[in-house]
């Protein structure tokens, strides 16, 4: 819940209204986005049909009024491939997603999200592996989820964020979510990357539509 609230706060602080939830899973974050009317368009993206079906049930899409339903889209897409539908949005969220990719696939995600989709803001959260020793039964060298391919230290995450930002024209801030351990940091790492160019994402989409 604290991670979700931190992501929502980052989106609000950056003035986002049209938001992509990339790797949305069963829709935990989508529900919070839809509940806030400042988010005028909410798109959940996942590679798994089953996850999108779960998200649809969680959101009760079949029961929503038509006007509310029009704010929400659920799209199947792999985040390691370029998808033109994802271009032109104010913000995108990668909440507990990157660690589920094999490290050799990260450059493909970076290209698809930061290089091609290019949302105005990207919010990323991922576990802080250094904090794992504070969890009972989770010693050093063990990950928090069986499907995690890696978990980064604070230095590793900061270096990745800095490289992605420099490569794709973003500025970035890095922080944490949860109670901060003076030795190990917070349990969750959070980065907010903001595009440095002067053309906003909404203008990008208008330009594309005009070109068509």
Backbone as a ProteinNet text record, in pm:
[ID]
protein_1_A
[PRIMARY]
XXXXXXXXXXXXXXXXXXXXXXXXXXXXXXXXXXXXXXXXXXXXXXXXXXXXXXXXXXXXXXXXXXXXXXXXXXXXXXXXXXXXXXXXXXXXXXXXXXXXXXXXXXXXXXXXXXXXXXXXXXXXXXXXXXXXXXXXXXXXXXXXXXXXXXXXXXXXXXXXXXXXXXXXXXXXXXXXXXXXXXXXXXXXXXXXXXXXXXXXXXXXXXXXXXXX
[TERTIARY]
82.5	0	86.1	193.6	280.6	350.3	386.2	447	347.2	223.8	120.5	97.1	89.5	64.9	180.1	302.6	418.4	415.7	374.4	363.5	255.8	141	33.3	77.5	149.2	198.1	293.2	380.9	474.6	400.1	296	216.8	146.2	89.1	20.1	117.5	234	333.8	380.3	375.7	420.4	305.6	185.1	72.2	20.3	43.1	0.1	-150.9	-209.9	-353	-379.3	-292.5	-307.4	-191.1	-222.1	-120.4	-122.8	-3.4	16.1	63.5	-1.7	48.2	107.7	239.2	309.1	342.7	297.6	310.6	210.3	84.8	-17.5	-61.5	-33.1	-75.5	-225.8	-266.1	-408.2	-480.3	-410.4	-478	-482	-391.6	-393	-373.4	-278	-255.9	-365	-412.9	-517.5	-639.2	-678.8	-794.4	-778.1	-657.4	-631.2	-628.2	-574.6	-571.5	-712.5	-795.2	-931.5	-1012.7	-983.2	-1057.5	-1028.3	-917.6	-878.8	-914.5	-1009	-1060.5	-962.4	-853.1	-754.5	-686.7	-692.3	-636.5	-746.8	-742.4	-853	-848.7	-731.6	-718.6	-619.5	-660	-578.9	-567.3	-443.8	-420	-338.2	-392.6	-319.5	-262.2	-133.1	-63.6	2.2	-21.9	44	57.3	157.7	178.4	83.7	26.5	-54.3	-203.5	-274	-420.1	-485.9	-434.6	-493.9	-487.5	-374.8	-361.6	-459.5	-475.9	-569.3	-713.2	-745.8	-880.1	-902.9	-800	-809.6	-828.7	-755.4	-768.1	-908.8	-964.3	-1100.1	-1201.3	-1182.1	-1273.7	-1256	-1130.9	-1105.7	-1169.7	-1161.1	-1216.5	-1367	-1422.2	-1565.1	-1604.1	-1526.4	-1548.8	-1688	-1740.4	-1871.6	-1984.6	-1956.3	-2059.5	-2044.6	-1935.8	-1912.4	-2001.5	-2043.6	-2114.6	-2026.4	-2087.4	-2012.9	-1910.1	-1946.8	-1853.2	-1728.5	-1747.1	-1634.1	-1553.4	-1622.9	-1556	-1465.8	-1503.3	-1424.4	-1288.4	-1270.5	-1141.2	-1038.7	-1081.9	-997.7	-974.8	-848.5	-814.4	-722.2	-741.7	-653.7	-597.4	-465.4	-401.6	-298.3	-296.4	-190.9	-71.7	43.7	165.3	285.7	393.4	519.3	603.4	655	727.1	866.6	906	1037	1025.2	905.2	884.2	819.3	856.4	797.8	649.5	568.6	424.3	378.3	335.5	295.6	178.1	95.4	-19	23.9	146.5	193	258.2	264.7	327.3	230.5	286.7	207.3	139	179.8	115	194.1	122.1	185.1	284.3	247.3	330.3	313	414.4	409.7	465.3	413.3	457	511.2	629.4	687.2	700.8	593.1	591.6	619.5	737.5	779.5	771.9	832.4	829.3	968.4	1064.3	1193.9	1263.6	1245.9	1316	1262.5	1151.6	1096.2	1154	1239.2	1302.8	1442.4	1480.9	1620.3	1706.8	1818.6	1901	1932.2	1956.6	1983	1864.5	1742.4	1624.7	1600.5	1673.6	1653.2	1676.8	1781.1	1797.7	1677.1	1609.2	1490.1	1377.4	1360.3	1259.7	1295.2	1421.4	1463.7	1432.5	1460.1	1432.5	1283	1203.1	1059.1	990.9	1030.2	963.3	1022.6	1152.5	1215.5	1253.3	1285.8	1327.1	1213.1	1109.8	1000.7	873.6	821.9	698.2	719.9	829.9	871.6	763.8	707.2	613.8	685.8	607.6	668.6	737.4	677.4	733.4	727.6	830.6	830.1	862.2	774.2	794.9	830.1	943.2	992.6	1009.6	957.5	988.8	1045.2	1131.2	1194.1	1245.8	1259.1	1308.9	1452	1481.6	1618.6	1671.7	1758.9	1805	1881.5	1941.5	2016.6	1926.6	1799.5	1705	1654.2	1678.5	1618.8	1654.8	1770.4	1811.3	1722.4	1645.8	1555.7	1425.1	1399.9	1279.8	1309.5	1225.6	1244.3	1236.4	1335.1	1337.3	1389.4	1432.6	1483	1624.4	1720.4	1858.2	1925.5	2050.6	2128.2	2137.7	2123.5	2132.4	2001.2	1893.8	1762.8	1674.3	1589.8	1501.3	1363.8	1286.2	1154.9	1046	1070.1	968.1	1038.6	974.8	1037.7	1060.1	982.3	995.2	1094.4	1151.6	1249.7	1376.7	1423.6	1547.4	1670.3	1646.9	1753.5	1687.7	1763.2	1721.6	1844.7	1828.1	1940.7	1970.9	2098.7	2139	2102.9	2113.7	2084.9	2181	2306.9	2405.1	2376.6	2338.4	2309.1	2186.7	2083.8	1963.3	1993.6	2065	2098.4	2179.9	2272.4	2354.6	2269	2175.4	2086.8	2000.8	1942.7	1856.8	1937	2055.8	2138.1	2173.1	2205.9	2240.9	2120.7	2005.6	1884.9	1846.8	1852.8	1817.7	1910.6	2039.6	2136.3	2121.6	2091.4	2080.3	1957.7	1846	1718.4	1662.7	1740.6	1696.9	1599	1628	1546.3	1634.3	1574.7	1638	1576.9	1643.9	1594.9	1623.8	1531.5	1553	1530.4	1607.7	1600.2	1576.6	1483.5	1453.8	1407.3	1337.7	1291.8	1149.8	1089.4	954.6	957.1	895.9	894	989.7	989.7	1075.3	1221.8	1295.3	1433.9	1525.6	1599.3	1699	1827.9	1886.3	2005.3	2122.3	2124	2233.6	2198.2	2074.5	2036.8	1943.2	1891.4	1798.8	1656.2	1570.8	1428.9	1407	1298.7	1274.4	1248.4	1188.3	1158.1	1232.6	1287.8	1353.3	1255.6	1262	1172.2	1250.8	1227.6	1288.4	1180.6	1196.1	1107.2	1193.4	1166.9	1241.5	1150.5	1201.1	1122.2	1192.7	1119	1176.4	1228.4	1342.5	1405.4	1366.9	1311.6	1277.6	1154.4	1131.5	1025.5	891.3	887.6	762.9	693.9	575.9	503.7	446.6	414.7	361.7	229.2	144	15.2	36.3	135.1	166.7	217.4	296.9	346.7	230.2	130.1	18.3	-60.9	-81.2	-153.3	-78.8	54.1	134.5	120.3	124.6	110.1	-25.2	-131.3	-265.4	-284.3	-224.7	-232.2	-162.5	-47.5	30.4	-49.2	-131.8	-212	-317.6
-120.5	0	125.8	124.3	241.6	262.6	153.7	162.9	222.4	172.8	224.1	372.6	411.7	552.1	640.7	589.8	667	686.5	583.9	594.1	695.3	687.7	782.8	925.3	945.4	1079.5	1131.9	1045.7	1087.7	1127.4	1051.6	1085.1	1219	1240.6	1367.9	1484	1465.5	1572.4	1613.7	1520	1549	1587.1	1602.6	1650.3	1553.8	1425.2	1326.6	1309.7	1294.7	1263.5	1138.6	1110.4	990.4	898.1	782	700.7	556.9	501.7	361.5	287.2	175.6	85.1	-34.5	-34.6	-135.2	-255.9	-373.1	-492.1	-485	-456.6	-424.3	-543.8	-666.9	-783	-785.4	-818.5	-830.1	-699.8	-586	-457	-385.9	-418.9	-352.8	-201.8	-158.7	-15.7	45.4	-29.4	22.7	69.4	-8.5	28.9	163.9	191.2	319.7	432.6	406.4	508.2	544.7	443.8	468	543.2	519	584.5	733.9	778	919.3	983.8	1075.8	1132	1225	1259.2	1341.1	1260.3	1127.4	1043	1014.7	1087.2	1085.9	966.1	905.5	782.7	691.4	567.4	470.1	344.8	305.1	189.9	85.3	-34.5	-145.6	-232.4	-261.8	-339.4	-459.9	-577	-696.9	-797.2	-885	-985.3	-1103.2	-1119.9	-1237.7	-1208.1	-1282.1	-1268.8	-1291.8	-1389.1	-1421.9	-1303	-1233.7	-1116.4	-1007	-985.1	-882.9	-919.7	-1050	-1093.2	-1069.4	-1094.4	-1067.6	-918.7	-835.3	-690.8	-644.9	-701.2	-663.8	-698.4	-813	-852.2	-761.6	-729.6	-642.1	-504.9	-454.9	-323.5	-328	-448.7	-467.1	-389.8	-411	-336.1	-358.4	-478.6	-507.2	-435.5	-377.5	-309.8	-158.2	-107.7	36.1	109	231.7	315.7	341	360.2	374.4	487.5	599.8	711.2	675.2	600.8	556.4	450.6	364.3	255.4	310.2	421.8	478.2	530.1	550.4	595.6	483.8	358.8	244	157.7	118.1	24.5	-83.1	-205.3	-315.6	-375.1	-369.2	-411.9	-519.9	-621.4	-722.5	-675.2	-674	-631.3	-673.6	-707.7	-740.2	-613.4	-586.5	-461.5	-461.3	-570.9	-577.2	-555.7	-518.9	-491.3	-353.6	-284	-152.9	-167.2	-82.5	-85.4	59.1	92	230	278.6	186.1	227	296.7	270.8	323.1	460.6	515.2	646.1	758.5	868.8	989.5	1001.6	924.2	931.5	1020.4	1076.4	1164.9	1089.7	968.1	895.1	745.2	671.5	525.8	478.9	369	311.1	170.4	143.6	9.5	-26.4	-74.7	-102.6	-250.8	-278.6	-416.2	-500.3	-449.5	-516.4	-555.4	-463	-486.2	-610.1	-641.5	-756.1	-890.3	-889	-1012.9	-1044.9	-956.9	-980.4	-1037.2	-1126.5	-1169.5	-1049.7	-1029	-910.4	-885.3	-987.5	-958.5	-897.1	-903.3	-845.9	-700.7	-652.3	-515.1	-410	-423.6	-323.4	-314.7	-427.3	-424.5	-347	-365.3	-287.8	-139.8	-107.8	32.1	97.5	26.9	81.5	98.8	-2.5	2.3	111.5	126.7	222.8	362.4	373.8	506.1	557.6	466	506.9	525	438.3	441.4	503.1	450.2	504.6	646.3	669.7	801.2	878.9	822	900.3	1017.3	1119.2	1235.9	1203.3	1112.5	1069.7	917.9	857.2	714	692.8	620	588.2	440.7	410.7	273.6	238.3	122.5	70.5	-70	-106.6	-238.8	-266.3	-393.4	-421.9	-373.3	-340.9	-313.6	-442.6	-513	-644.5	-637.1	-522.5	-508.5	-522.6	-484.2	-486.3	-626.5	-721.1	-854.3	-922.2	-893.6	-959	-919	-812.3	-768.7	-849.3	-927.1	-1010.1	-1147.3	-1189.1	-1319.1	-1430.2	-1516.5	-1628.5	-1595	-1470.6	-1429.9	-1376.4	-1465.9	-1429.6	-1366.7	-1327.7	-1267.5	-1363.7	-1310.3	-1392.3	-1451.3	-1435.5	-1486.2	-1371.3	-1401.2	-1299.9	-1307.4	-1200.4	-1190.6	-1268.1	-1303.1	-1374.6	-1477	-1592.2	-1699.6	-1661.2	-1566	-1527.8	-1413.5	-1360.4	-1253.2	-1308.7	-1240.4	-1282.6	-1217.4	-1106.9	-1035.3	-939.5	-888.1	-776.1	-689	-557.8	-466	-409	-381.7	-297.2	-153.2	-64.8	76.7	135	97.2	149.1	98	-28	-85.5	-18.9	3	67.4	210.7	284.1	423.1	431	336.1	335.9	306	211.8	179.9	300.2	363.4	479.7	591.8	617.3	724.7	696	571.6	536.7	549.5	498	507.1	653	733.9	874.8	945.7	922.5	989.1	942.8	815	759.3	811.4	828	854.6	996	1082.7	1221	1243.9	1189.8	1209.3	1260.4	1332.6	1357.6	1261	1237.2	1134.2	1168.3	1126.6	1128.5	987.8	949.8	815.6	827	749.5	749.5	613.5	611.5	484.3	494.3	378	368.8	274.4	315.9	234.5	287.9	222.8	267.1	255	364.9	368.6	313.4	208.9	152.2	232.4	282.4	367.4	297.4	166.4	90.8	38.1	-5.2	-78.6	-2.3	111.7	187.7	138.8	183	146.5	12.7	-57.3	-187.7	-178.9	-69.7	-52.6	67.7	52.7	162.7	224.4	356.8	427.4	532.1	535.9	638.6	706.6	837.2	914.8	976.6	937.3	988.3	1080.2	1198.6	1300.2	1342.8	1346.4	1385.7	1528	1549.1	1681.3	1768.1	1710.4	1792.6	1876.9	1975.8	2072.9	2035.3	1929.1	1886.7	1788.3	1821.1	1734.3	1614	1507.4	1385.6	1405.3	1495.3	1517.1	1578	1669.1	1729.2	1623.4	1528.3	1419.3	1344.8	1310.1	1233.3	1315.7	1444.9	1529.3	1537.7	1546	1552.7	1425	1308.8	1181.4	1169.6	1211.9	1198.2	1291.4	1411.3	1503.7	1447.5	1379.9	1321.3	1210.9	1140.8	1034.9	1095.4
0	0	0	76.3	80.6	-54.1	-118.6	-251.3	-350.6	-347.1	-436.8	-412.5	-285.4	-253.1	-298.6	-288.6	-333.6	-484.6	-556.9	-703	-740.9	-676	-703.8	-674.8	-565.7	-531.4	-638.3	-690	-794.1	-921	-956.2	-1074.8	-1057.3	-939.5	-913.9	-915.4	-853.9	-848.7	-987.9	-1082	-1217.9	-1310.3	-1254.9	-1332	-1436.7	-1417.4	-1516.3	-1513.8	-1631	-1639.3	-1722.1	-1819.1	-1902.2	-1869.6	-1810.2	-1744.8	-1795.5	-1819.3	-1852	-1728.6	-1694.6	-1590.8	-1663.4	-1679.7	-1758	-1671.2	-1714.9	-1631.6	-1518.6	-1554	-1452.8	-1369.5	-1414.6	-1338.9	-1318.4	-1196.6	-1166	-1141.8	-1152.2	-1148.5	-1015.3	-922.9	-791.6	-804	-885.8	-904.3	-991.4	-1089.6	-1177.9	-1099.8	-998.7	-918.8	-853.1	-802	-737.4	-839.8	-957.8	-1062.1	-1108.3	-1128.4	-1174.3	-1069.4	-941.8	-833.8	-825.1	-885.1	-881	-1014.3	-1014.9	-1139.1	-1210.1	-1144.5	-1215.2	-1325.7	-1316.4	-1420.5	-1522.8	-1632.4	-1728.7	-1822.5	-1837.8	-1916.6	-1846.4	-1825	-1753.1	-1840.1	-1868.8	-1955.2	-1878.5	-1866.8	-1808.1	-1918.3	-1908.2	-2010.5	-1945	-2001.2	-1949.9	-2063.7	-2052.4	-2155.8	-2139.9	-2020.2	-1989.8	-1998.6	-2080.3	-2089.1	-1954.1	-1879.3	-1750	-1655	-1653.8	-1567.3	-1607.4	-1737.6	-1783.9	-1748.9	-1754.6	-1715.5	-1566.3	-1485.4	-1341.8	-1316.1	-1391.3	-1374.8	-1411.4	-1516.9	-1558.5	-1450.5	-1387	-1278.3	-1157.5	-1123.2	-1009.1	-1029.4	-1152.2	-1183.9	-1208.3	-1219.6	-1249.7	-1375.1	-1479.7	-1602.7	-1660.1	-1643.1	-1700.6	-1627.7	-1510.4	-1432.4	-1430.6	-1485.6	-1480.1	-1578.6	-1543.4	-1641	-1762.5	-1877.4	-2002.6	-1996.2	-1936	-1929.5	-1849.7	-1740.8	-1660.1	-1734.5	-1802.5	-1875.6	-1985.2	-2044.4	-2153.6	-2107.4	-1978.4	-1925.8	-1920.3	-1930.5	-1898.9	-2022.9	-2042.6	-2149.6	-2092.2	-2136.6	-2100.1	-2228.4	-2243	-2366.6	-2338.6	-2423.3	-2415.1	-2496.4	-2434.7	-2503.5	-2420.6	-2488.4	-2420.9	-2409.9	-2292.8	-2268.6	-2328.6	-2388.2	-2453.9	-2604.4	-2651.6	-2794.1	-2809.7	-2914.8	-2942.2	-2976.5	-2918.5	-2940.8	-2960.1	-3080.8	-3111.7	-3028.3	-2977.9	-2896.8	-2768.1	-2722.7	-2594.5	-2605.5	-2724.4	-2742.6	-2705.6	-2656.8	-2636.1	-2501.3	-2402	-2270.3	-2174.9	-2078.6	-1980.8	-1892.6	-1854	-1758.7	-1777.1	-1733.6	-1729.7	-1596.8	-1548.7	-1422.3	-1447.6	-1394	-1389.5	-1241.9	-1183	-1039.5	-1015.3	-962	-934.8	-1062.2	-1169	-1298.7	-1347.5	-1340.3	-1405.9	-1352.8	-1224.8	-1166.1	-1213.6	-1286.1	-1342.4	-1480.2	-1531.9	-1661.8	-1642.9	-1733.3	-1734.4	-1771.4	-1703.5	-1730.4	-1877.6	-1959.9	-2102	-2175.2	-2117.8	-2181.8	-2140.6	-2041.7	-1996.3	-2105.9	-2188.8	-2295.2	-2388.4	-2412.9	-2498.3	-2430.2	-2298.9	-2225.7	-2227.1	-2205.2	-2205.8	-2340	-2448.5	-2580.8	-2603.8	-2565.9	-2591	-2510	-2383.4	-2295	-2309	-2285.8	-2282.8	-2421.8	-2512.4	-2644.8	-2742.2	-2734.8	-2832.7	-2775.8	-2665.5	-2607.9	-2555	-2487.5	-2439.7	-2364.5	-2258.4	-2177.5	-2111.1	-2072.6	-2009.5	-1878.6	-1802.9	-1673.7	-1666.8	-1609.4	-1583.2	-1436.1	-1366.3	-1224.9	-1215.9	-1153	-1141.7	-995	-953.9	-821	-835.3	-741.1	-741.3	-600.9	-561.5	-426.3	-404.5	-281.8	-238	-177.2	-249.1	-205.2	-73.2	-45	79.1	201.3	185.8	297.4	328.4	239.5	255.4	386.4	441	565.1	682.7	666.1	772.6	774.4	668.6	663.9	722.6	816.2	879.2	774.8	774.8	682.1	543.8	522.8	392.4	410.6	401.4	426.6	306	325.2	218	100.2	-19.6	-139.5	-185.3	-106	-145.1	-192.6	-291.5	-347.5	-283	-300.5	-235.6	-307.7	-430.7	-509.1	-596.8	-614.5	-691	-836.9	-889.2	-1029.6	-1051.1	-944.6	-962.1	-1024.6	-1128.3	-1194.7	-1131.5	-1063.8	-993.7	-896.2	-802.8	-718.5	-697.8	-713.8	-714.5	-576.5	-552.7	-441.2	-475.9	-378.1	-404.3	-507.1	-498.1	-593.4	-734.3	-746.1	-877.7	-941.1	-860.7	-914.1	-956.5	-872	-904.6	-1033.4	-1052.4	-1173.4	-1296.9	-1284.8	-1397.6	-1433.5	-1333.4	-1357.6	-1424.5	-1375	-1431	-1576.7	-1607.1	-1744.8	-1838	-1795.3	-1877.8	-1902	-1797	-1809.5	-1907.5	-1894.8	-1982.8	-2127.5	-2146.6	-2281.2	-2354.9	-2282.7	-2348.8	-2323.5	-2263.2	-2249.7	-2135.1	-2020.5	-1901	-1787.2	-1693.9	-1565	-1464.9	-1354.2	-1262.5	-1118	-1031.5	-887.4	-835.5	-735.2	-677.8	-528.6	-477.1	-333.9	-289.1	-176.7	-121.8	-70.7	-49.1	4.5	124	232.9	353.4	457.6	572.4	682.8	643.3	659	616.8	725	690.4	780.6	765.8	874.6	861.8	794.5	800.3	739.6	600.7	581.9	461.7	369.1	412.8	330.7	343.3	254.3	256.4	186.2	217.4	154.3	4.4	-41.4	-183	-238.2	-357.1	-426.2	-526	-540.7	-631.5	-709	-839.7	-924.4	-1005.6	-1025.7	-1111.9	-1221.2	-1345.1	-1459.4	-1540.1	-1573	-1641.6	-1769.1	-1878.5	-2006	-2001.5	-2067.1	-2064.4	-2182.4	-2290.6	-2405.9	-2376.2	-2459.5	-2433.7	-2494.8	-2575.8	-2637	-2545.5	-2497.6	-2405	-2474.9	-2398.9	-2457.1	-2528	-2477.8	-2543.9	-2681.9	-2692.5	-2821.4	-2918	-2866.6	-2949.5	-3013.7	-2934.4	-2987.2	-3088.7	-3060.6	-3154.9	-3287.8	-3280.1	-3402.2	-3483.3	-3413.6	-3482.2	-3547.5	-3477.5	-3531.8	-3651.7	-3644.3	-3757	-3878.9	-3853.6	-3963.3	-4033.5	-3956.8	-4018.1	-4110.7
[MASK]
++++++++++++++++++++++++++++++++++++++++++++++++++++++++++++++++++++++++++++++++++++++++++++++++++++++++++++++++++++++++++++++++++++++++++++++++++++++++++++++++++++++++++++++++++++++++++++++++++++++++++++++++++++

